[in-house]
Amino acid sequence: MRFAGNHILLFAHPIPGVSCGWADSNWDLIFNEGNQTLSAHRDRIIQALDSLRIELPSWGFANTGTRFGKFLQLEAAATIEEKFADAAQVNALTGATPTLALHVAWDLPGDLRDANKILDLAAQTGVRAGSINPNLFESQSYKFGSICNPDPGIRRMAIDHLLESVAIAKALRSRDISVWLADGSNYPGTQSIRRRIEWMAEALAEVHASLGDDQRLLVEYKPFEPAFYHTDLADWGMALLIARQAGPKACVLVDTGHHYHGQNIEQIVAWLLREKMLGGFHFNDRRYADDDLTLGSIDPYQVFRIFHELLSDSTSMATTAFMIDQSHNLKGKMEAMVQTVCTAQELFAKAAVVDRERLATLQDECRLVEAEECLREGFWFDVRPVVQEWRSSRGLPADPLAALRASGYVERIRSERRERNVCSVATYA
C-alpha cells in the first residue's frame, strides 16, 4: 500500500520471478505527483480560510420559533450584552466571525441613542457591529405593507425608520444596511401591483440618497411568506431592477432559503456577479421553504457550488458579505452557530481546491463527464486535516465544537440565564 496525496494506492506484492511491469520509480512518480497536488491544495485552502469572514446574526442567539410557538432554551441570549458575549465566544473558537448583524428594533430599541452602548460592547468583546437590519414587518401599522403601503403616512413612517437605520449604521461605522420587505398581498385585486412598485422605488431612492460614501444598501427578496398572492420583491430580477433604480450603492442580497424548490441558486449568483450587483448572502439551508435550517445540513453540495461560483470571480468575491440567518429552535444555539461556521469553512475550502484552469479547458472541449468529475473532486476532497492545521497555526482549537463543549461556556450561561428564561412566555399565536 502506498499513499499518494489524498489517495491510497493498493497493489499486490509481485510473485517471485514474475515481472509486474512497474518499476519502483513508477510508484515514486505517482507518490510525488500526489504530494505536489496535496501541497497545492493546502496552499489554496489556507489562503481561502484566511480570507473568509462570516457575520453572525444577533437574533441567532435569542429564543425564536415558528409561527406556531417557541421552544425556549435556558441559555438563550435576551440582552444585547449577552448576544455580543455569545458572538465573541464563537469568534474565539472559529477565528472567522468578527462582526455581529444587528436588528434595529430588537437590538437598538432606543434607535440612534443606543449607538454608544453598541460601540462600548464592540470594544469590550472584539466583535464589531455588522450589517444593520431595519424592521419593516412587526408593527401593526404594516398590516398592508411598509414602503409599499397605500397609506402615504405609513410609507413615510417606514422611510423614516430606514433613514434612522442608515444614521445608526454611520454611527457604528457599519457598511451595509440590509432591507427585507414583508410587503405584498394575499388575494388578487386587493392591491395595485404596479403602484406599489412605484412607491417602493421612490422610498429606496430616498434611502439611497442618505447613504454615506462607504455604505451600501442590500436589497433582499423572497417569493412568499407572509404574502402569498404577490410579494413586492419576489425574486432576484425584481431586486436587481429596484436596486439599480435606487442608485449605484444598492445591490442584491441572496438568502439561500428564499427560493422555490429546485431553483438554481448558483446560476443566480453567476448572473449577479456578471452584473456587479451581488452584495451578500444570508446563509442557511432549507427542506421546504424558508426553513432557516443549519447551513449544509440538507444540501452541502449546493453551498459548495455557490462558493465555487463566487471563487471564480475574485474581484466580486472580495466585496461579497457572508452572513448567517438561521433559526435554531431545537439545536443548542451556541453549538449550532459553531457548527455552521465550521461547515462554511470546510465547504469554502473544498471550493478553493477546484482546478479552475483545467475545468475551463474541459468545459470548452465539452468533455462532460471529465468536467463534472473535475468539479466533484473538490467536493469529495477531505479538507479537514488542512482546516485543522490552519486552526492550530492561528492559535485556534482544532475542533471548535469539541472545544465549546469542553469549555463549560454553555453550562455557565445556562445557569446564569435559567431563571429569566424559564419564566419567559412562549406564545402560540
C-alpha positions in Angstrom: 0.0 0.0 0.0 1.3 3.5 -0.9 -0.1 6.9 -0.2 -0.4 9.5 -3.0 -1.7 12.8 -1.8 -5.3 12.3 -0.7 -5.5 8.8 -2.2 -4.5 5.3 -1.0 -3.0 3.0 -3.7 -3.4 -0.7 -3.1 -1.3 -3.2 -5.0 -0.4 -6.9 -4.6 3.2 -8.0 -3.9 4.8 -9.3 -7.1 5.2 -13.1 -7.4 8.9 -14.1 -7.3 10.4 -14.4 -10.7 7.4 -12.7 -12.4 7.7 -9.1 -13.6 4.7 -6.9 -12.7 5.6 -4.4 -15.3 6.0 -1.5 -12.8 9.3 -0.3 -11.6 9.5 1.3 -8.1 10.3 4.6 -9.8 6.8 4.5 -11.3 5.2 4.4 -7.9 7.6 7.1 -6.7 6.4 9.3 -9.6 2.8 8.8 -8.6 3.6 9.4 -5.0 5.5 12.6 -5.7 2.8 13.9 -8.0 0.2 13.2 -5.3 2.3 15.1 -2.7 2.6 18.1 -5.1 -1.2 18.1 -5.6 -1.8 17.9 -1.9 0.7 20.8 -1.3 -1.1 22.9 -3.9 -4.4 22.2 -2.4 -3.1 23.0 1.1 -1.8 26.4 -0.1 -5.2 27.3 -1.7 -7.1 26.1 1.4 -5.1 28.2 3.8 -5.3 31.2 1.6 -9.1 30.8 1.3 -9.6 30.3 5.0 -7.5 33.5 5.8 -9.9 35.4 3.6 -13.2 34.1 4.8 -15.2 36.2 7.2 -18.8 35.3 8.2 -21.2 37.6 10.0 -23.2 36.2 12.9 -26.9 37.3 13.5 -27.7 38.7 16.9 -31.2 37.0 16.7 -29.5 33.6 16.2 -28.6 33.6 19.9 -32.0 34.6 21.1 -35.2 32.5 21.6 -37.0 32.2 18.3 -39.7 30.0 17.0 -42.1 29.1 14.3 -45.4 30.9 13.7 -47.0 28.3 16.0 -44.9 29.0 19.0 -41.5 28.8 20.7 -39.5 26.1 22.4 -37.4 28.1 24.9 -33.8 27.4 25.6 -32.5 28.3 29.0 -29.1 29.5 27.7 -30.7 31.8 25.0 -29.5 35.4 25.0 -32.0 38.1 25.8 -29.9 41.3 26.0 -27.6 42.9 23.6 -24.7 42.3 26.1 -25.4 38.6 26.1 -25.6 38.5 22.3 -22.2 40.2 22.0 -20.7 37.8 24.6 -22.0 34.7 22.7 -20.8 36.1 19.4 -17.3 36.7 20.9 -17.2 33.1 22.1 -17.9 31.8 18.6 -15.3 34.1 17.1 -12.7 33.0 19.7 -13.4 29.3 18.7 -13.5 29.7 14.9 -11.4 32.8 14.1 -13.8 33.8 11.3 -16.7 35.8 12.8 -15.6 39.3 13.7 -18.9 41.1 13.2 -22.5 40.8 14.5 -25.5 41.7 12.4 -27.9 43.9 14.4 -31.7 44.3 14.2 -32.7 47.8 14.9 -36.0 47.1 16.8 -34.6 44.1 18.7 -31.1 45.3 19.5 -31.3 49.1 19.4 -34.8 49.9 20.8 -33.6 53.4 21.5 -32.5 53.8 17.9 -29.5 56.2 17.5 -29.4 56.8 21.3 -28.2 53.2 21.7 -25.2 53.5 19.4 -22.7 54.4 22.1 -23.7 51.2 24.0 -23.0 49.1 20.9 -19.6 50.8 20.4 -18.7 50.1 24.0 -19.7 46.4 23.6 -17.6 46.1 20.4 -14.6 47.5 22.3 -15.1 45.1 25.2 -15.7 41.9 23.1 -13.6 42.5 20.0 -16.7 41.9 17.8 -17.8 44.8 15.7 -21.3 45.8 14.7 -22.1 44.3 11.3 -25.0 44.9 8.9 -27.9 47.0 10.2 -31.3 45.4 9.7 -34.4 47.6 9.8 -37.7 46.2 11.0 -40.4 46.8 8.4 -42.7 43.9 9.3 -43.6 43.7 13.1 -45.6 47.0 13.6 -49.3 46.7 13.4 -49.2 49.7 11.0 -47.6 47.4 8.4 -50.6 45.1 8.1 -50.9 46.2 4.4 -47.2 46.9 3.8 -44.5 49.3 4.8 -42.9 51.3 2.0 -45.5 49.8 -0.4 -48.5 50.6 1.8 -51.3 52.6 0.1 -51.3 55.0 3.1 -48.7 57.7 2.5 -48.4 58.3 6.2 -47.4 54.7 6.8 -45.0 54.8 3.9 -43.4 58.0 5.5 -43.1 56.2 8.8 -41.3 53.2 7.1 -39.0 55.5 5.2 -38.1 57.5 8.3 -37.2 54.2 10.0 -34.9 53.3 7.1 -33.3 56.7 7.3 -32.8 56.2 11.0 -31.2 52.8 10.3 -28.7 54.5 7.9 -27.8 57.0 10.6 -27.3 54.2 13.1 -25.0 52.4 10.6 -23.0 55.6 10.2 -22.6 56.0 13.9 -21.5 52.3 14.3 -19.2 52.5 11.2 -21.3 49.7 9.5 -21.1 49.4 5.8 -24.3 47.6 5.0 -28.0 48.4 5.6 -29.9 45.2 4.8 -33.5 45.6 3.7 -36.1 42.8 3.6 -39.7 43.7 2.9 -42.6 41.6 4.0 -44.8 43.7 1.7 -47.3 42.0 -0.6 -50.9 40.8 -0.7 -52.8 37.6 -0.3 -55.7 38.0 -2.8 -56.0 39.0 -6.4 -57.3 42.5 -7.0 -56.8 43.7 -3.4 -53.7 45.8 -4.2 -52.3 47.6 -7.2 -49.1 45.7 -8.0 -47.9 48.5 -10.4 -48.5 51.4 -8.0 -46.7 49.5 -5.2 -43.6 49.2 -7.4 -43.5 52.9 -7.8 -43.9 53.6 -4.1 -41.1 51.1 -3.4 -38.8 52.7 -6.0 -39.4 56.2 -4.6 -38.7 55.0 -1.0 -35.5 53.2 -1.8 -34.2 56.0 -3.9 -34.7 58.4 -0.9 -32.9 56.0 1.4 -30.1 55.5 -1.1 -29.6 59.3 -1.2 -28.8 59.3 2.5 -26.1 56.7 2.4 -22.5 57.6 3.3 -19.6 57.3 0.9 -18.7 53.8 2.1 -22.2 52.5 2.8 -24.3 50.0 0.7 -28.0 49.2 0.6 -28.6 45.5 0.3 -31.9 44.6 -1.2 -33.2 41.1 -0.2 -36.0 39.2 -2.0 -38.4 36.4 -1.0 -41.0 34.7 -3.2 -43.6 34.3 -0.5 -44.4 34.4 3.3 -46.1 36.3 4.8 -47.6 37.5 1.4 -49.0 34.5 -0.6 -50.6 36.0 -3.7 -47.9 38.5 -4.6 -44.8 39.7 -2.8 -43.5 43.1 -3.8 -39.9 41.8 -4.0 -40.3 38.2 -5.0 -37.1 37.3 -6.9 -33.6 38.3 -7.8 -34.7 40.0 -11.0 -37.0 42.3 -9.2 -34.4 43.0 -6.6 -31.8 43.7 -9.3 -34.1 46.2 -11.1 -35.2 48.0 -8.0 -31.6 48.2 -6.7 -30.4 49.7 -9.9 -33.2 52.3 -9.8 -32.2 53.2 -6.2 -28.7 54.0 -7.2 -25.1 52.8 -7.6 -24.6 51.9 -3.9 -27.5 49.4 -3.9 -27.1 45.7 -4.7 -28.8 42.4 -4.1 -28.8 40.2 -1.1 -29.4 36.5 -1.7 -30.9 34.4 1.1 -30.3 30.7 0.3 -33.7 29.8 1.8 -35.7 32.3 -0.3 -36.2 30.3 -3.4 -38.6 27.8 -4.9 -37.8 24.1 -5.0 -35.2 23.2 -7.5 -34.1 26.7 -8.2 -30.5 27.0 -9.4 -29.1 29.5 -6.9 -25.5 29.3 -8.3 -26.9 30.5 -11.7 -28.4 33.5 -9.9 -25.1 34.1 -8.3 -23.3 33.9 -11.7 -25.7 36.5 -13.2 -25.4 38.9 -10.3 -21.6 38.6 -10.4 -21.7 39.4 -14.1 -23.8 42.4 -13.4 -21.6 43.5 -10.5 -24.7 43.5 -8.3 -24.1 40.8 -5.7 -23.9 42.4 -2.3 -24.1 39.4 0.0 -25.7 36.3 1.3 -27.9 35.2 4.2 -26.7 31.6 4.6 -28.9 28.8 5.9 -30.4 25.6 4.5 -33.9 24.5 3.6 -36.0 21.4 3.1 -39.3 23.1 2.0 -39.3 26.9 2.0 -37.6 29.4 4.3 -36.8 26.8 6.9 -33.7 28.5 8.3 -32.0 25.2 8.9 -28.3 24.8 9.7 -26.1 25.6 6.7 -25.2 22.5 4.7 -27.5 20.2 6.8 -29.7 19.4 3.8 -27.7 20.1 0.7 -24.0 20.8 1.3 -23.3 20.3 -2.5 -25.4 23.3 -3.3 -23.4 25.5 -0.8 -20.2 24.2 -2.4 -21.4 25.1 -5.9 -22.3 28.6 -4.7 -18.9 29.1 -3.2 -17.3 27.7 -6.4 -19.1 30.4 -8.5 -18.0 33.1 -6.1 -14.4 32.0 -6.1 -14.5 32.1 -9.9 -14.7 35.9 -9.6 -12.1 37.1 -7.2 -12.9 40.8 -7.6 -16.6 40.5 -6.7 -15.7 37.9 -4.0 -13.8 40.5 -2.1 -16.8 42.7 -1.6 -19.5 40.0 -1.0 -20.7 39.8 2.5 -21.3 36.4 4.1 -24.0 36.4 6.8 -25.7 33.7 8.7 -29.5 33.9 9.0 -30.8 30.8 10.9 -33.4 30.0 13.5 -32.0 27.4 16.0 -35.2 26.3 17.5 -34.3 22.7 18.5 -30.5 22.7 18.3 -28.5 24.4 21.0 -27.9 27.9 19.8 -24.1 28.1 20.6 -23.4 24.6 19.2 -25.5 25.3 16.1 -23.7 28.5 15.4 -20.2 27.0 15.8 -21.3 24.0 13.7 -22.5 26.4 10.9 -19.3 28.4 10.8 -17.2 25.2 10.7 -19.3 23.8 7.9 -18.9 27.0 5.9 -15.2 26.9 6.3 -15.0 23.3 5.1 -17.2 23.8 2.1 -15.4 27.1 1.2 -12.1 25.2 1.4 -13.5 22.4 -0.8 -14.5 25.0 -3.4 -11.0 26.6 -3.2 -9.3 23.3 -4.3 -11.2 23.1 -7.6 -8.7 23.2 -10.6 -10.4 26.1 -12.4 -8.0 26.2 -15.3 -8.4 22.5 -16.0 -12.1 22.8 -15.6 -12.4 25.7 -18.1 -10.5 23.6 -20.7 -12.7 20.6 -20.1 -15.8 22.8 -20.4 -14.6 24.4 -23.7 -13.9 21.0 -25.1 -17.4 19.7 -23.9 -15.8 16.8 -22.1 -18.8 16.5 -19.9 -18.0 13.6 -17.6 -14.4 14.8 -17.0 -15.6 18.4 -16.4 -18.2 17.2 -13.8 -15.6 15.0 -12.1 -13.2 17.9 -12.0 -15.7 19.8 -10.0 -16.7 16.9 -7.9 -13.1 16.2 -7.0 -13.1 19.4 -5.0 -16.3 18.5 -3.2 -15.1 15.0 -2.3 -11.6 16.2 -1.2 -11.2 15.7 2.5 -10.1 19.2 3.6 -10.5 18.6 7.4 -6.8 17.9 8.1 -5.7 21.1 6.4 -8.5 23.1 8.1 -7.4 21.7 11.5 -3.8 22.6 10.7 -4.9 26.1 9.8 -6.8 26.5 13.1 -3.9 25.2 15.1 -1.4 27.5 13.4 -3.6 30.5 14.2 -4.0 29.6 17.9 -7.5 28.2 17.5 -8.8 24.9 18.7 -8.5 22.2 16.0 -12.1 21.1 16.8 -14.1 24.2 17.8 -17.3 22.3 18.5 -15.4 19.9 20.9 -13.7 22.9 22.5 -17.0 24.6 23.1 -18.3 21.5 24.8 -15.2 21.3 26.9 -15.1 24.9 27.9 -18.2 24.9 30.1 -19.4 28.1 28.4 -22.9 26.8 27.6 -23.4 25.3 31.1 -22.3 28.6 32.6 -24.7 30.8 30.6 -27.5 28.3 31.1 -27.0 28.7 34.8 -26.8 32.5 34.6 -29.9 32.9 32.3 -32.0 30.0 33.5 -34.2 31.8 36.0 -35.1 34.5 33.5 -35.7 32.3 30.5 -37.7 29.7 32.4 -40.2 32.5 33.2 -40.5 33.6 29.6 -43.8 33.3 27.9 -44.0 31.1 24.8 -46.9 32.4 22.7 -48.8 30.2 20.4 -50.0 33.0 18.2 
